[in-house]
Amino acid sequence: MHHSTHHRRASSPGRYARPGRCARLVLACAATCAAALGGGAVVHADSSPANASSPAPLPAPLPQFAVFPDPSGIFATFNVPGPVDTTNPFFQDLGTNGRRCVTCHQPQDAWTITPPHVRARFEQSDGRDPIFRPVDGANCPSADVSNLEARHRAYSLLLNKGLIRIQLTPPATAEFTILQADNPYGCTDTAAVSVYRRPLPTVSLPYLSTVMWDGRETVKGQSVFDDLLQQAADATLIHAQAAQAPSAAQKLQIVSFEIGLFSAQLRDSEAGALNGAGGQGGPIPLSQQNFFLGINDPLGLNPSGAAFTPRIFDLYDAWATLRGDEDHTAARQAVARGQALFNTLSITITGVAGLNDVPLPFDNQIHPSIQGNCGTCHDSPNVGDHSLAAPLNIGLADASRRTADLPLFTLMNKVTGEITQTSDPGRALVTGKWADIGKFKGPILRGLAARAPYFHNGSAATLADVVTFYNTRFQLNLTAAQQADLVAFLRTL
């Protein structure tokens, strides 16, 4: 973990540390907007060819409170400063291949991408929308994209799981050698390694402690705001293949825009309005959530000295006592039960690298078994990511879970000669440390229903699959009813 930046980010704009202050000022306006909207506008990326002589026009502005359908009902995005200004560089073509930030961070997908919408863009453009670029949209840059059928094959991971190819070179000082990269698409280089990951949402960013799945944009001692400035530059250079990095002013505009966005589920098809009957769902309460680095750290690193509480979510406390047969009551009771399970379920945590194999700060001892809860790894109140950088290996990239559509890497420890296999070395590609193989951060849990599939590699197609993974991995012995309650709760985030 990085422990040098526990304090509030001093170098960031005020609303970055305390977004709720701005949100309260515009709550009444946003509520009015929400009532007037029947659905959210869809922002389509530029579908012109990569060598088009003129860029496509910018999309129309989005309202401050924009609502969109998703498979579970309706989610909403609240932009704290006001209506979304689509002249922001986030929406501009700053590269050479037609891509913009919005190409892979779509409002109707809770500011990431989802396979159904990616497939729709493929059909509408015959696979020529800017998201379909060989550099990292294809399974391998050398893939044949000369005709429609070839493009279907070349972009299969993007179409099926919403995965982007990330190319990383381990540091020269790495404690391991990559002996083999068994890649079904031909990217078998063991120096410049190809891995495949979901684009993280550019939303609710004031609650981050780590930037990117593997933390590669997180610099020790630097504010998350500054990390995001660098991430905006790197994304433009790599994904948009820009000839030069965006200017300091453009980077500042992009990040200042991103940190004002908050997305959350607003209405569930079964539980109804998530801000009804005392519920606190939706993006406006989320934008007002208190947060500082380490706010509820479970290992004693909360800078305020406050004790950890596993009671992470209280959004639906009022629903726990609902009675009667009114519309949605039974579904709301299920949500409340799921929230209680998330907060109270006792979990025996074993075999998690980064937690069970290192001395823990509160006693400087190694604990091969820890009695914890969901909140042990998802501790940020009403947000659900980790309030301090804590890359963990929960087994998602283990060779035993590798599917045929993902690569398999064989790594050897340079000192011990130990061999291990993984579908993604994770943070080890950044640090070069053997202990970091397979480690990833836990993402923000808000807005889940709008952005399937889940985990860094899209291996869980549904929230039910997510619950099944944890039930199996940690031997939770959940009943079918308990699993259904957890899914009902996760859908409302």
Secondary structure, DSSP 4 states (H G I P E B T S, - for coil): ---TT-S--TTS-HHHH-HHHHHHHTHHHHHHHHHH-SSPPP-PPP-S-TT-SSPPPPPPPBPSEEEEEETTEEEEEEETTSSB-TTSGGGS--SSSS--HHHHSBGGGTTB--HHHHHHHHHHHTT-STT--TTTTSSSTTS--SSHHHHHHHTHHHHHH--EEEEE---TT-SEEEEEEE-TTS---SSSEEEEEPPPPSSSGGG-SSSSTT-TT--TTS-HHHHHHHHHHHHHHHTS--SSPPPHHHHHHHHHHHTTEEEEEEEETTTEETTSTT---SHHHHHT----TTTT-TTS--TT-PPP-S----TTGGGGG--SS-TTHHHHHHHHHHHHHHHH--EEEES-BTTTSS-BTTTTB--SEEEE-GGGTS-STTT-S-SS---BB-STTBGGG--TTS-EEEEEETTT--EEEES--BTHHHH--GGGTTBBPPPP-TTGGGS-SBSTT--BSSHHHHHHHHHHHTT----HHHHHHHHHHHHT-
